[in-house]
Structures are given as structure tokens and as C-alpha cells.
Amino acid sequence: MRTHLLAIAVALAAPLAAHAQSADLVLCDRVAADPSDPDKPADVRGVAEIAASDVATAIKFCKQAAGSSRRAMFALGRAYAANRQTAEAIAAWRKAADKGSSAAMVELGVLYGTGSGVAKDEAQARKLFEKAAQSGNPRGVSNLAALGSAGGAAPADPAQARALLGKAAETNAEAQYQLGLMLSEGDGGAKDDVAARALFEKAAAQNHPGALERMGAFAEGGRGGPKDKDAAKAYYERAAALGDEDAKKALERIRCPYAIKDKQGKLVTTLCF
């Protein structure tokens, strides 16, 4: 009878343990998930920076979830970095990268590229960015191009960056935004405002701050589609609410469209409505 009761207790404890682990990951995501991490589920918003008041919470719950989640391991590295525990952050990112986290590869690549916390090694940075880019990470693509343009061993290849972003843009909002920027600027190929606007619109629908700001600018100026000042303002407001500084400036410009200057051309005041 005692053995039977023990078996029942173990069976009941298993789902409770799984639930506890899930709760740890939920809390880790809430305070430390990176908005641009391709591993992040669509319903997890993420935070651009971990708030100082959330660092201890992030370390606690991400550490508990990290054993079974590379996303949590990567977030744990972010939490350590926010707490200025560089060695611990690097160790967590290395573990996450070994498990296939492209976001962790990018962070390690940045450290090697800048020599922050490790000996500067552009070859290693390039290797990490390439691996991240090949897995579809948009930051891996853009950082790889930036490393080349900054004088790395191989020249930047915007056309290749476009191709890599094109694959990632099928499912990733950050990639859609980055590719939209390249298309709108004619970087790495022909300029295409219509295609750029379509990509910004896709990313904006996923609440990407930069894409929302770009949609505001495109709607305001009539680039790649109809001109719509009301829609532009709505996009700017959504982007500003998510912290986009360019969107905040655009809203102020819309609110105060007239500038009064003195004879020397210096701004005296603005007329606001």
C-alpha cells in the first residue's frame, strides 16, 4: 500500500514540477526576454532593457528556467549583464549559444568585436555573426555587414545581407524591419518603397517600434502607398508609446508645425495646436 501511495504522489508531483518550471520561464520572459530574440514566442513582448528593479527577479527565475530553456539561459545572461556581472553573463551566453541560441551568438560576437570582457577577436566575432545570420537572426546579418564595413577581413556585402534578411523576414519582425530599411534606402539592390512599406506594415502589426515609426513616416509622406496624415499620427503614437524617440519627435513636429525665427534665422518659438 505504501508503495502504491508513493507512486501516486510521484505522479501528482510531476505535473506540478512542470507547471513550476513553466511559471519560472513565464516570469523570466516577463522581465528579461529580448524583443529581438528569434526564440521568443510571438505573445511575449520582451523588454529593450531590464529595469534595475527587476534584475534580481530576472536572475532568480531565469536561472531556475535555464536548465531546460536556451531562451531562459540567454535571458539570464542579459540579467547578469544588467547587473554588471560580465563574467557570469559571458558564461550564460556561451551555454545558450552552445544550445543553438542565435541571440546569444550575437551578444558574444559583439563582445569579441569590441573587446568588452574578452580579448578583442574580430575573426571570432565574424564566426559568431555568420552562424547567427545563417540561422536567420537579423542582428547577426546586420552586425556581420557592419563588421565588414568597419574594416574586417572581408568587405561588407549588402546584397548578401538582403538575401539573408529575406529568409528571416518570412517570420521575424526585426528582419522585416531591417529588410524594409534596406529596400527604402536602396542598400544592396534596387530601391523599392512599395515593398519596404509592405514589410514595415507586417512588422508594425507585431508592434515593432521602429517599423511603426517608419509606417508613420511613409503614411505621412505618401511613400510606397497612399498619403494619410491621420494614419501617420496613429502609427507615431503607437511607436512613441513603445519608447521610439523618432516617433516622439514626429508627434511634436505634427503638434507644432510652424517655426518662428528671427532675422538671423534662429528659432524664436513654435506654434502648436
BALOBA-1460 file (C-alpha; in Angstrom, 3 decimals):
// residues 273
<rec num="1" residu="m" x="0.000" y="0.000" z="0.000"/>
<rec num="2" residu="r" x="2.819" y="2.392" z="0.898"/>
<rec num="3" residu="t" x="4.480" y="1.790" z="-2.485"/>
<rec num="4" residu="h" x="1.194" y="2.460" z="-4.221"/>
<rec num="5" residu="l" x="0.719" y="5.751" z="-2.374"/>
<rec num="6" residu="l" x="4.289" y="6.760" z="-3.205"/>
<rec num="7" residu="a" x="3.660" y="6.111" z="-6.891"/>
<rec num="8" residu="i" x="0.545" y="8.285" z="-6.759"/>
<rec num="9" residu="a" x="2.493" y="11.071" z="-5.042"/>
<rec num="10" residu="v" x="5.214" y="10.973" z="-7.704"/>
<rec num="11" residu="a" x="2.617" y="11.033" z="-10.480"/>
<rec num="12" residu="l" x="0.928" y="14.059" z="-8.934"/>
<rec num="13" residu="a" x="4.217" y="15.849" z="-8.340"/>
<rec num="14" residu="a" x="5.356" y="15.536" z="-11.955"/>
<rec num="15" residu="p" x="2.807" y="17.924" z="-13.478"/>
<rec num="16" residu="l" x="3.300" y="20.301" z="-10.549"/>
<rec num="17" residu="a" x="7.030" y="20.385" z="-11.234"/>
<rec num="18" residu="a" x="6.406" y="21.003" z="-14.920"/>
<rec num="19" residu="h" x="3.987" y="23.794" z="-14.004"/>
<rec num="20" residu="a" x="6.592" y="25.355" z="-11.655"/>
<rec num="21" residu="q" x="9.196" y="25.255" z="-14.411"/>
<rec num="22" residu="s" x="6.736" y="26.861" z="-16.801"/>
<rec num="23" residu="a" x="6.000" y="29.577" z="-14.249"/>
<rec num="24" residu="d" x="9.727" y="30.274" z="-13.896"/>
<rec num="25" residu="l" x="10.039" y="30.738" z="-17.647"/>
<rec num="26" residu="v" x="6.962" y="32.961" z="-17.784"/>
<rec num="27" residu="l" x="8.396" y="35.232" z="-15.099"/>
<rec num="28" residu="c" x="11.823" y="35.174" z="-16.767"/>
<rec num="29" residu="d" x="10.238" y="36.212" z="-20.073"/>
<rec num="30" residu="r" x="8.213" y="38.958" z="-18.425"/>
<rec num="31" residu="v" x="11.215" y="40.818" z="-17.002"/>
<rec num="32" residu="a" x="14.157" y="39.753" z="-19.189"/>
<rec num="33" residu="a" x="13.131" y="38.491" z="-22.650"/>
<rec num="34" residu="d" x="14.806" y="40.287" z="-25.553"/>
<rec num="35" residu="p" x="12.265" y="41.666" z="-28.074"/>
<rec num="36" residu="s" x="14.588" y="40.729" z="-30.947"/>
<rec num="37" residu="d" x="15.300" y="37.151" z="-29.808"/>
<rec num="38" residu="p" x="14.068" y="34.802" z="-32.567"/>
<rec num="39" residu="d" x="13.426" y="32.152" z="-29.884"/>
<rec num="40" residu="k" x="10.877" y="34.427" z="-28.199"/>
<rec num="41" residu="p" x="7.234" y="33.397" z="-28.710"/>
<rec num="42" residu="a" x="5.076" y="35.954" z="-30.512"/>
<rec num="43" residu="d" x="2.950" y="36.562" z="-27.428"/>
<rec num="44" residu="v" x="5.981" y="37.552" z="-25.331"/>
<rec num="45" residu="r" x="6.619" y="41.271" z="-25.666"/>
<rec num="46" residu="g" x="10.103" y="41.436" z="-24.157"/>
<rec num="47" residu="v" x="11.982" y="44.443" z="-22.767"/>
<rec num="48" residu="a" x="14.618" y="46.520" z="-24.524"/>
<rec num="49" residu="e" x="16.459" y="46.932" z="-21.219"/>
<rec num="50" residu="i" x="15.977" y="45.089" z="-17.941"/>
<rec num="51" residu="a" x="14.795" y="47.538" z="-15.293"/>
<rec num="52" residu="a" x="17.124" y="47.891" z="-12.318"/>
<rec num="53" residu="s" x="14.262" y="46.914" z="-10.011"/>
<rec num="54" residu="d" x="13.756" y="43.677" z="-11.988"/>
<rec num="55" residu="v" x="17.366" y="42.458" z="-12.162"/>
<rec num="56" residu="a" x="17.249" y="40.288" z="-9.031"/>
<rec num="57" residu="t" x="13.924" y="38.781" z="-10.114"/>
<rec num="58" residu="a" x="15.290" y="38.107" z="-13.604"/>
<rec num="59" residu="i" x="18.397" y="36.363" z="-12.273"/>
<rec num="60" residu="k" x="16.346" y="34.216" z="-9.877"/>
<rec num="61" residu="f" x="13.691" y="32.990" z="-12.294"/>
<rec num="62" residu="c" x="15.804" y="32.838" z="-15.458"/>
<rec num="63" residu="k" x="18.384" y="30.758" z="-13.574"/>
<rec num="64" residu="q" x="15.664" y="28.354" z="-12.461"/>
<rec num="65" residu="a" x="14.304" y="28.052" z="-16.014"/>
<rec num="66" residu="a" x="17.687" y="27.945" z="-17.765"/>
<rec num="67" residu="g" x="18.222" y="24.230" z="-17.232"/>
<rec num="68" residu="s" x="15.582" y="23.342" z="-19.799"/>
<rec num="69" residu="s" x="15.363" y="26.516" z="-21.902"/>
<rec num="70" residu="r" x="18.085" y="28.096" z="-24.005"/>
<rec num="71" residu="r" x="15.912" y="31.222" z="-24.204"/>
<rec num="72" residu="a" x="15.997" y="31.493" z="-20.417"/>
<rec num="73" residu="m" x="19.755" y="30.887" z="-20.426"/>
<rec num="74" residu="f" x="20.186" y="33.752" z="-22.882"/>
<rec num="75" residu="a" x="17.912" y="35.976" z="-20.770"/>
<rec num="76" residu="l" x="19.950" y="35.025" z="-17.696"/>
<rec num="77" residu="g" x="22.996" y="36.390" z="-19.492"/>
<rec num="78" residu="r" x="21.108" y="39.641" z="-20.122"/>
<rec num="79" residu="a" x="20.213" y="39.840" z="-16.429"/>
<rec num="80" residu="y" x="23.816" y="39.287" z="-15.372"/>
<rec num="81" residu="a" x="24.968" y="41.919" z="-17.861"/>
<rec num="82" residu="a" x="22.426" y="44.389" z="-16.488"/>
<rec num="83" residu="n" x="23.854" y="43.654" z="-13.025"/>
<rec num="84" residu="r" x="27.393" y="44.289" z="-14.308"/>
<rec num="85" residu="q" x="28.353" y="40.639" z="-13.754"/>
<rec num="86" residu="t" x="30.231" y="40.364" z="-17.025"/>
<rec num="87" residu="a" x="31.918" y="37.012" z="-16.420"/>
<rec num="88" residu="e" x="28.617" y="35.392" z="-15.444"/>
<rec num="89" residu="a" x="26.872" y="36.939" z="-18.459"/>
<rec num="90" residu="i" x="29.515" y="35.572" z="-20.830"/>
<rec num="91" residu="a" x="29.271" y="32.116" z="-19.277"/>
<rec num="92" residu="a" x="25.474" y="32.086" z="-19.642"/>
<rec num="93" residu="w" x="25.626" y="33.288" z="-23.252"/>
<rec num="94" residu="r" x="28.200" y="30.642" z="-24.114"/>
<rec num="95" residu="k" x="25.950" y="27.932" z="-22.720"/>
<rec num="96" residu="a" x="22.963" y="29.348" z="-24.613"/>
<rec num="97" residu="a" x="24.980" y="29.621" z="-27.836"/>
<rec num="98" residu="d" x="26.143" y="26.004" z="-27.459"/>
<rec num="99" residu="k" x="22.451" y="25.053" z="-27.307"/>
<rec num="100" residu="g" x="21.777" y="26.959" z="-30.539"/>
<rec num="101" residu="s" x="20.646" y="30.397" z="-29.326"/>
<rec num="102" residu="s" x="21.419" y="32.779" z="-32.190"/>
<rec num="103" residu="a" x="20.697" y="35.759" z="-29.896"/>
<rec num="104" residu="a" x="23.457" y="34.582" z="-27.560"/>
<rec num="105" residu="m" x="25.803" y="34.186" z="-30.534"/>
<rec num="106" residu="v" x="25.169" y="37.816" z="-31.454"/>
<rec num="107" residu="e" x="25.868" y="39.069" z="-27.918"/>
<rec num="108" residu="l" x="29.108" y="37.083" z="-27.759"/>
<rec num="109" residu="g" x="30.035" y="38.385" z="-31.205"/>
<rec num="110" residu="v" x="29.561" y="41.955" z="-30.014"/>
<rec num="111" residu="l" x="31.831" y="41.307" z="-27.037"/>
<rec num="112" residu="y" x="34.559" y="39.818" z="-29.242"/>
<rec num="113" residu="g" x="34.151" y="42.571" z="-31.827"/>
<rec num="114" residu="t" x="34.548" y="45.326" z="-29.238"/>
<rec num="115" residu="g" x="36.862" y="43.589" z="-26.807"/>
<rec num="116" residu="s" x="34.428" y="44.021" z="-23.918"/>
<rec num="117" residu="g" x="35.102" y="41.491" z="-21.173"/>
<rec num="118" residu="v" x="37.156" y="39.314" z="-23.552"/>
<rec num="119" residu="a" x="40.203" y="39.777" z="-25.740"/>
<rec num="120" residu="k" x="39.218" y="41.512" z="-28.972"/>
<rec num="121" residu="d" x="38.947" y="38.942" z="-31.754"/>
<rec num="122" residu="e" x="37.249" y="40.051" z="-34.969"/>
<rec num="123" residu="a" x="37.660" y="36.622" z="-36.533"/>
<rec num="124" residu="q" x="35.718" y="35.054" z="-33.680"/>
<rec num="125" residu="a" x="33.128" y="37.851" z="-33.826"/>
<rec num="126" residu="r" x="32.674" y="37.245" z="-37.551"/>
<rec num="127" residu="k" x="32.308" y="33.496" z="-36.998"/>
<rec num="128" residu="l" x="29.580" y="34.055" z="-34.405"/>
<rec num="129" residu="f" x="27.728" y="36.629" z="-36.519"/>
<rec num="130" residu="e" x="27.880" y="34.324" z="-39.544"/>
<rec num="131" residu="k" x="26.462" y="31.426" z="-37.554"/>
<rec num="132" residu="a" x="23.672" y="33.635" z="-36.190"/>
<rec num="133" residu="a" x="22.943" y="35.041" z="-39.646"/>
<rec num="134" residu="q" x="22.766" y="31.573" z="-41.171"/>
<rec num="135" residu="s" x="20.119" y="30.654" z="-38.614"/>
<rec num="136" residu="g" x="18.078" y="33.681" z="-39.676"/>
<rec num="137" residu="n" x="18.927" y="36.121" z="-36.883"/>
<rec num="138" residu="p" x="18.546" y="39.658" z="-38.310"/>
<rec num="139" residu="r" x="21.006" y="41.174" z="-35.842"/>
<rec num="140" residu="g" x="23.533" y="38.589" z="-36.929"/>
<rec num="141" residu="v" x="23.061" y="39.734" z="-40.531"/>
<rec num="142" residu="s" x="23.323" y="43.457" z="-39.797"/>
<rec num="143" residu="n" x="26.278" y="43.048" z="-37.427"/>
<rec num="144" residu="l" x="28.102" y="40.907" z="-39.950"/>
<rec num="145" residu="a" x="27.676" y="43.638" z="-42.554"/>
<rec num="146" residu="a" x="28.749" y="46.303" z="-40.066"/>
<rec num="147" residu="l" x="31.875" y="44.332" z="-39.148"/>
<rec num="148" residu="g" x="32.844" y="44.174" z="-42.813"/>
<rec num="149" residu="s" x="32.244" y="47.883" z="-43.425"/>
<rec num="150" residu="a" x="34.323" y="48.741" z="-40.350"/>
<rec num="151" residu="g" x="37.400" y="47.160" z="-41.922"/>
<rec num="152" residu="g" x="37.081" y="43.468" z="-41.184"/>
<rec num="153" residu="a" x="38.766" y="40.688" z="-43.125"/>
<rec num="154" residu="a" x="36.047" y="40.639" z="-45.771"/>
<rec num="155" residu="p" x="34.114" y="43.559" z="-47.266"/>
<rec num="156" residu="a" x="30.501" y="44.117" z="-46.301"/>
<rec num="157" residu="d" x="28.094" y="42.549" z="-48.759"/>
<rec num="158" residu="p" x="24.735" y="44.374" z="-48.641"/>
<rec num="159" residu="a" x="23.332" y="42.117" z="-51.368"/>
<rec num="160" residu="q" x="24.105" y="39.041" z="-49.272"/>
<rec num="161" residu="a" x="22.608" y="40.785" z="-46.243"/>
<rec num="162" residu="r" x="19.414" y="41.350" z="-48.237"/>
<rec num="163" residu="a" x="19.249" y="37.678" z="-49.158"/>
<rec num="164" residu="l" x="19.778" y="36.517" z="-45.583"/>
<rec num="165" residu="l" x="17.239" y="39.007" z="-44.256"/>
<rec num="166" residu="g" x="14.772" y="37.883" z="-46.910"/>
<rec num="167" residu="k" x="14.770" y="34.386" z="-45.431"/>
<rec num="168" residu="a" x="14.440" y="35.624" z="-41.860"/>
<rec num="169" residu="a" x="11.726" y="38.130" z="-42.826"/>
<rec num="170" residu="e" x="9.298" y="35.335" z="-43.563"/>
<rec num="171" residu="t" x="8.617" y="35.012" z="-39.847"/>
<rec num="172" residu="n" x="10.626" y="37.623" z="-37.928"/>
<rec num="173" residu="a" x="9.509" y="41.233" z="-37.295"/>
<rec num="174" residu="e" x="13.040" y="42.551" z="-36.745"/>
<rec num="175" residu="a" x="14.155" y="41.049" z="-40.054"/>
<rec num="176" residu="q" x="11.131" y="42.580" z="-41.797"/>
<rec num="177" residu="y" x="12.080" y="45.967" z="-40.373"/>
<rec num="178" residu="q" x="15.779" y="45.656" z="-41.300"/>
<rec num="179" residu="l" x="14.986" y="44.483" z="-44.826"/>
<rec num="180" residu="g" x="12.453" y="47.300" z="-45.180"/>
<rec num="181" residu="l" x="15.185" y="49.801" z="-44.309"/>
<rec num="182" residu="m" x="17.497" y="48.337" z="-46.953"/>
<rec num="183" residu="l" x="14.767" y="48.459" z="-49.587"/>
<rec num="184" residu="s" x="13.759" y="52.009" z="-48.671"/>
<rec num="185" residu="e" x="17.367" y="53.210" z="-48.906"/>
<rec num="186" residu="g" x="18.363" y="51.152" z="-51.949"/>
<rec num="187" residu="d" x="21.067" y="49.423" z="-49.932"/>
<rec num="188" residu="g" x="22.263" y="46.183" z="-51.517"/>
<rec num="189" residu="g" x="19.939" y="46.442" z="-54.517"/>
<rec num="190" residu="a" x="17.174" y="48.459" z="-56.122"/>
<rec num="191" residu="k" x="15.188" y="50.932" z="-54.060"/>
<rec num="192" residu="d" x="11.584" y="49.800" z="-53.614"/>
<rec num="193" residu="d" x="9.324" y="51.924" z="-51.410"/>
<rec num="194" residu="v" x="6.267" y="49.771" z="-52.072"/>
<rec num="195" residu="a" x="7.975" y="46.583" z="-50.900"/>
<rec num="196" residu="a" x="9.574" y="48.450" z="-47.992"/>
<rec num="197" residu="r" x="6.199" y="49.762" z="-46.862"/>
<rec num="198" residu="a" x="4.701" y="46.271" z="-47.021"/>
<rec num="199" residu="l" x="7.490" y="44.952" z="-44.803"/>
<rec num="200" residu="f" x="7.143" y="47.826" z="-42.335"/>
<rec num="201" residu="e" x="3.417" y="47.165" z="-42.203"/>
<rec num="202" residu="k" x="3.983" y="43.479" z="-41.365"/>
<rec num="203" residu="a" x="6.434" y="44.335" z="-38.596"/>
<rec num="204" residu="a" x="4.209" y="47.155" z="-37.327"/>
<rec num="205" residu="a" x="1.342" y="44.688" z="-36.967"/>
<rec num="206" residu="q" x="3.610" y="42.883" z="-34.472"/>
<rec num="207" residu="n" x="4.211" y="46.145" z="-32.554"/>
<rec num="208" residu="h" x="7.794" y="46.639" z="-33.709"/>
<rec num="209" residu="p" x="8.593" y="50.235" z="-32.576"/>
<rec num="210" residu="g" x="10.908" y="51.092" z="-35.469"/>
<rec num="211" residu="a" x="8.505" y="49.706" z="-38.058"/>
<rec num="212" residu="l" x="5.619" y="51.657" z="-36.516"/>
<rec num="213" residu="e" x="7.687" y="54.844" z="-36.775"/>
<rec num="214" residu="r" x="8.597" y="54.099" z="-40.402"/>
<rec num="215" residu="m" x="4.953" y="53.391" z="-41.246"/>
<rec num="216" residu="g" x="4.121" y="56.783" z="-39.758"/>
<rec num="217" residu="a" x="6.730" y="58.471" z="-41.944"/>
<rec num="218" residu="f" x="5.645" y="56.585" z="-45.068"/>
<rec num="219" residu="a" x="1.965" y="57.352" z="-44.452"/>
<rec num="220" residu="e" x="2.751" y="60.999" z="-43.720"/>
<rec num="221" residu="g" x="4.811" y="61.435" z="-46.873"/>
<rec num="222" residu="g" x="2.855" y="59.103" z="-49.136"/>
<rec num="223" residu="r" x="5.888" y="56.891" z="-49.773"/>
<rec num="224" residu="g" x="5.105" y="53.494" z="-51.267"/>
<rec num="225" residu="g" x="1.350" y="53.998" z="-50.896"/>
<rec num="226" residu="p" x="-1.395" y="56.463" z="-50.051"/>
<rec num="227" residu="k" x="-0.772" y="59.602" z="-48.022"/>
<rec num="228" residu="d" x="-2.759" y="59.541" z="-44.789"/>
<rec num="229" residu="k" x="-1.960" y="62.037" z="-42.019"/>
<rec num="230" residu="d" x="-4.414" y="60.504" z="-39.563"/>
<rec num="231" residu="a" x="-2.892" y="57.052" z="-40.022"/>
<rec num="232" residu="a" x="0.593" y="58.546" z="-39.729"/>
<rec num="233" residu="k" x="-0.265" y="60.108" z="-36.385"/>
<rec num="234" residu="a" x="-1.742" y="56.834" z="-35.128"/>
<rec num="235" residu="y" x="1.423" y="54.934" z="-36.090"/>
<rec num="236" residu="y" x="3.618" y="57.568" z="-34.433"/>
<rec num="237" residu="e" x="1.543" y="57.385" z="-31.261"/>
<rec num="238" residu="r" x="1.886" y="53.606" z="-31.068"/>
<rec num="239" residu="a" x="5.638" y="53.798" z="-31.673"/>
<rec num="240" residu="a" x="6.064" y="56.590" z="-29.112"/>
<rec num="241" residu="a" x="4.160" y="54.548" z="-26.521"/>
<rec num="242" residu="l" x="6.778" y="51.825" z="-27.026"/>
<rec num="243" residu="g" x="9.583" y="54.331" z="-26.443"/>
<rec num="244" residu="d" x="10.642" y="55.217" z="-30.004"/>
<rec num="245" residu="e" x="12.342" y="58.630" z="-29.798"/>
<rec num="246" residu="d" x="11.974" y="59.444" z="-33.510"/>
<rec num="247" residu="a" x="8.228" y="58.887" z="-33.232"/>
<rec num="248" residu="k" x="8.053" y="61.210" z="-30.230"/>
<rec num="249" residu="k" x="9.824" y="63.924" z="-32.238"/>
<rec num="250" residu="a" x="7.479" y="63.359" z="-35.178"/>
<rec num="251" residu="l" x="4.445" y="63.806" z="-32.940"/>
<rec num="252" residu="e" x="5.886" y="67.032" z="-31.548"/>
<rec num="253" residu="r" x="6.549" y="68.257" z="-35.087"/>
<rec num="254" residu="i" x="2.947" y="67.483" z="-36.061"/>
<rec num="255" residu="r" x="1.663" y="69.236" z="-32.949"/>
<rec num="256" residu="c" x="3.875" y="72.277" z="-33.506"/>
<rec num="257" residu="p" x="4.199" y="72.572" z="-37.300"/>
<rec num="258" residu="y" x="5.123" y="76.271" z="-37.589"/>
<rec num="259" residu="a" x="8.502" y="77.679" z="-36.562"/>
<rec num="260" residu="i" x="9.010" y="81.414" z="-35.986"/>
<rec num="261" residu="k" x="12.585" y="82.608" z="-36.486"/>
<rec num="262" residu="d" x="14.375" y="85.929" z="-36.010"/>
<rec num="263" residu="k" x="16.291" y="87.858" z="-38.700"/>
<rec num="264" residu="q" x="19.371" y="85.733" z="-38.091"/>
<rec num="265" residu="g" x="17.341" y="82.581" z="-38.719"/>
<rec num="266" residu="k" x="17.400" y="81.468" z="-35.092"/>
<rec num="267" residu="l" x="14.326" y="79.709" z="-33.735"/>
<rec num="268" residu="v" x="12.266" y="82.003" z="-31.511"/>
<rec num="269" residu="t" x="9.239" y="79.819" z="-30.897"/>
<rec num="270" residu="t" x="6.896" y="77.325" z="-32.469"/>
<rec num="271" residu="l" x="3.153" y="77.477" z="-32.988"/>
<rec num="272" residu="c" x="1.420" y="74.449" z="-31.567"/>
<rec num="273" residu="f" x="-2.111" y="73.135" z="-31.988"/>
